[in-house]
């Protein structure tokens, strides 16, 4: 792997992951933890929304039956998201997830004698069978009841009746946790797997510390490496009645002259800045590798699969897909983060290629930085784009 495996990051396996350990790690990714009087609005709304997403997954499975092959994976992911928002709500009022979990699976008359330890998620579900989901009617009914409880809690909080009433909120969260465990049982989902998968997901997206993975071609001869510093001039030029963008590096024209290839002009002809950004931040760009003729031919399989025509088409497809998304959002101006769904879709598009090992936070940086430079090119209509693979950055410089 290009970066550390989950157990190396968290020091836990799904079987040994405890509730408080999960809560502590999840809390590190709660960027909105300090929101003053509205501290609970965000996690309660998120909790309600994710339960709705679980219902949506169930409905899609009922509608599409066997054609919906991603159902179980999606349900596990949604359970993990529900756990994150439940944990965030508890953390914001100083409640331990372990205390809620122990009480959720124990009769109330035994609460006073419960040990003050930190149970594992496996301990909450000792009888998970993994024999397949039960009839969906029970799961659906439990989810509806769960949504009702969360909706009631949200309404009580909005009305101010939970302000400074930690005991009432604790009781609500306990009921929600109990129903969540019941729903997981009916869906044949391990909350241990859901919680662990959620940690992998959130640290992939919001790491506590960003550490750049090694460049993919580090072990190859220099002649088969992407140039570690690329200074590409991009400028417009009118030929006949058409406007083209040319690219020049070290005084030599690189690649073909580009138009928008669209009736309605949108400046897509400057899109190669995205490939330069991918090269600089991800260390991945079959397009740039082809332009500079640094394909890894010493390993024919790598040359064919990672650097070949299909990989180039994948990158061009990712570029075009993101561009269409960016165009609707003013090319990501004044945005410092991207929708998780977009990043997840990009990961799916490059699945099977080395770029799938790039963490999502790095994809986000590459996209946002690329479009920052793209907006400068749109403004000045020409410029020098510097792709610095050593320092992992892409820079715009004005071109006389």
N, C-alpha and C positions, 0 to 999 in steps of 0.2 A: 504494500500500500504506500501511497505518497505521504500520508500523514498518519498520526497515531491512531491506533484502533481504539474503539470506545472504552474497553476495559482498562486501557492504559491511561485514558483521560480521567475516568471516573473512579478507577480502583475498585469497581464492583462488577459482578455479573448480574443478570436479571434475577437469578435465583436468590442471590444474597442481598439485593438492593433493599434497604430499609426505608420506611416512610420518612423519617426525619432526614436521612441522607438525601433522598430525592427532594424533599422540601428545601433543604439548604442549597442544593445545586440549582434547582429551579429558580430560587430567589435571586441568584446571581444574574439571571437574564431578565429580571423584571425591571425594565428601564423606567417605568412609570410608578415605581413603588411609593414615591413621595409626592402625593397629589393633594395634600391638605384635606379639606372638608369633603372632597370628591374621591377620596382614596379607594372606596369600594365600588364606585360606579363602573370603572373599567373592568375589573375581574368578574363582577356579577353579570354585566352585559355579555362578556366573553363566554362565561359559563352557560348562559341561556342560549347564546348563538351556537355553541359547539354541540349542545344537546339537540338543537334543531338540525345540525349537520348530521348527527347520528340518525335521526329520523329520516333525513333525506337519503342517506345511504341505504337504509332499510327499504324505503319506497322504490329506489332504483333497482334494488335486487328483486323485489316483488314484481316490478314491471318488466324487467329484462331477463329475469331468470338466469339461465346458464350463460347467456351472452355477456353478462357482467362479471368478468373473471377477476376483477380487482377488489371485489367486495370485502373479503376478509382482511386484506391488508389495509384498506381504507378505514374499516371499522376499528381496527387496532389503533391506527393513527388518531382517529377521532377520540377514542377513549383516552389516549395520552394527552390530547389537547384539553379535554374536560378535566383531567387530573391536574394539569398545569394551572388552570384558572381556579380550581378548588383550592389548590395549594397556595396560590397567590392571595386569594381572599383570606385564608387562614393566617398567612404570614403577616398581612397588613394589620391584623388586630391582635397579633401575638399568640395565636393558637397553634399548638403542635399538631401536625398531621397524625402523629402516632397516637395521641390521646383520642382524637376523633375516630381513628381506625379501630382501636381496641374496643371502644364503646359501641361502634357500629356492628360488631360481630358478637357482642356479649349481652346477655340479659341485664336489664338495668339493676336488678338486685345484686349483681356481682361487681358493679362499677367501683364500689369503695374498696374492694379487695384486689383489683387488677394490679399486676406488677407495673412499675414505672419504667418499663424498658422500651426499646425501639423495635417493634415487630417488622418483619419483612412483608412485602406485598404477597409473597407466596403464602405466608401465614394467614393472610386474610381469606385466601381461597385454597384450602388444603385439598379440595376434591375436584379441581379442574380436570375434566376428562379428555378434552381435545378430540372428542368423537364427532365433532361437527355441531353447528348451531341447532338449537332446539326450534320447535315450531315458532314462526315469527310473531304470532299473535301475543304471546306472553311478553316477549321482548318489546314489542310496540306498546303494549299497555303500560309496562314499567317505564318506558321512556316518556310516555305522555304524563304519567304521574310525576316523574322526575322533573319534567319541564314545568309542571304546575307548581311544584315546590320552589323551584328556582324563581319562577315568575312572582310568586307570593313574596319571597325574600327580597327580590328586587323592588317590588312595590312598597314593602314595609320600609326599606332603606330610603327610597325616594321620598316617602312621606315623613321621614325623620324619626320614625319610631324605633329604629335600631341605633340611633346616635347614643353613644355612651351606654349601650345596653349589650355588653359583650356576652352575657349569659343567653339572651334570646338569640343572638346571632350564632352562638355555639350550638344551640339546639337545632337551629335551621340547617347548619352545615352538617351536623351529625345525621339528620334525616336524609339529606342529599347524598352523603357518603354511603349510607346504608342502601339506598336505592341504586346507587351507582354499582355497588358490589353485586346486588341482585341482577341488574341489567347485564353485567359482564358474565355472570354465571349463565344467564339465559342465551347470551350470544356465543357462549363457549370461548370467551376471550380471557386470557391471562392478564390481569392488571400489572403483574410483574413485567411481562413483555411490553405492555403498553407504556408503562412508566419509563422503562429503560430505553425503548424506542424514542420516546419523547425527549429524553436527555440527549440522545444522539442527534435528533432533529434540531433542538434549540441551540446546542453548542456548535452545530454545523452552520447555523444562521447567525447566532449572536455569541461568539466566543468571548470569554473573559479577557483573553489576550490573543491578539492576532499574530500568528506565526506563519510566514510564507512557506509553502511546501517547496521542495527542491524542484528546479527546472527539469522538465521531462528528458531533455537530451544531455544532461550533465555528463553522463558516462560515455558519450560518443566523441569521436574525433572532432576537433574544432571545425573542420571542413563540413561536418554534418550537423553543426549546431546553428540555431537561430543566431543572427548577429546580436551581440549583447548591447549594442548601441546603434540605433537606426535613426537617421535624420532624413525624413522624407518631405520633399517640397510638393505641395498640392496647389494647383493654380488653374484658373479658368482661362479658356482661350476660344475665341469665336472662329469657326471654320465654316465658310459659306453662310448658311442661315442657322447653323446649329452651334450651341454652346457646349463645350466639352471640358472636363476636368482632366488634367495631365498630372502625372506623378514623376518626380525626378529625384534620384538619390546619387550623390557624388557626381553630379553633372550628367548622369545617364538616365534616360527615360526608362521607367519601370512599368511593366504591364501595359494594358490597353487603355486608350483614352475612354472616358466614361461619360454617359449621359444618364438621365434619370430613368430611362426606359419606361416612361409613363406619360400619358397625355397631359395630365395635370402635374406640373413641375413641383417637386418637393425637396430638391437638393440631395436626393439619394446618391447622386454622383460623387458626393464627398464621403460615402460610407466606408471607404477603406480605412478611415481612422478607427473604425471599430476593430478591424483586423489587427491594426497596430496596437491598440489597447489590449486586445486578447494576448498578443505576443508579449507585451511588456509586463502585464500583471499575472496572467495565467501561465505564461511560458508555453502557450499553445496557440498555433495558428497554421494549419496546413496551407492556407492561402499565402501567407507571408513566406513560409518555407518553400513553396513552389516558385514564388516570384524571385527569391534569392538563390534558388537552386541548391538548397542545403537539405535535400531529402536524405533520410538515413538508409542509404543503399547498402551499407555494410551488413545490415540485417534485413534480408528480402521480405520477411513477414511484416516487419515494422514499416518498411517502405511501402508495401502494398496496402496495408490496412490503415495505419495511422497517418500516412503522408500521401495516400493515393487519391484518385479522383472522387471516390465516394466521401472520404473525409472532407475534401474541399467543398463538395456540394452540401454536406451537413453544416459546415461553418457558414457558407453563404446563406443557407436556409435559416439558420439561427439569426444571422445578421438582418435578413429581410423581415423575419417574424418580429424581432424586437423593435425594428424601425417602425413597423406599422403600429405597434403598441405605443412607442415613444411619440409618434406623430400626434396621437390623440391627447397626449399629456404635455404638449408644448416642449417636446424633446427633453423631458425630465428637469426642466428649469425649476430652481428653488426646491428641489426634492433631495433629501439626504438618505432616503431608503426606498426600496422597491417592494412591490407587493410580493408576498411569499409565493403566491400562485404562479407568478411570472417566473421566478427563479426555479421553482419546482418543475415547471414545464421545460425550461432550458436544460435542466439536468436530465429530463427524459429524452429530449432531442439528441443529446450527445451520449446517451447510454450505449455502452459497448465500445466506446473510444476512451483514450486516456484522460480526456477532459472531464469525464464524469467523476474523477477522483478529486477535482478541484472543489474545495468547500464552498458553500453557497455565499458566505460573506465575501469571498474573493470574486465570485461571479458578479455580485452586486457592485463591488468596487470597480471591476473592469468595465461594466456597463455604464455606470454613472460617470466615471472618468472619461471614457470614450465619448460620451455625449456632451460632457463639458467642453472638450476640445472641438467636437462637431459644431456646437453652437458658436464657437469663436470663428470657425471656418465660414459658417453661414454669414457671420457679421462682416468679416473682412474679405471674403471671397477668395482668399489665398492665405497660405501660411506654411510654416515649417512645423511638422509634427515629429517630436522626438520620443522614440520608444526606448526607454532605459530598462533593460531586463535585469541589470544588477541591482538597481535601487527600486525596482518594481513601480515605475510611474511613467505616465505619458504626459508630455508637456506641449503646449502651443507656443510658438514664437512667431512674431510678425515677420512677414516676408516683404522686402521692399518692392 
